[in-house]
């Protein structure tokens, strides 16, 4: 499975988890239907859910006049997954993770999602780069 496809499936899984509170493996199974799973997909979904407190902390520190709960489900899921990549997947360049998240926002979000995602992730990236 290509990484772009894995990210799309991971986003769909994270969206289901956020909406339905189902287990990550179950969400992956629903998303894949009869397709085979992928280690990168599983890493994105399971890693994001296991590190959700830390990820949400990073996102919440960047949001101005918003709480993470007020974000749209798609935007929240994209930000969580991309933030997981930025923090925990050191073999992926920041620019790749950000570009992929912006493309997901263009495909699945509303008209303003991609700009919003870009802005938040840029701030997170800059904060991480200072450490």
Secondary structure as UniProt FT lines:
FT   HELIX           3..20
FT   HELIX           24..32
FT   TURN            33..34
FT   HELIX           39..50
FT   HELIX           52..62
FT   HELIX           68..70
FT   HELIX           73..88
FT   TURN            90..91
FT   HELIX           94..108
FT   TURN            111..112
FT   HELIX           113..130
//
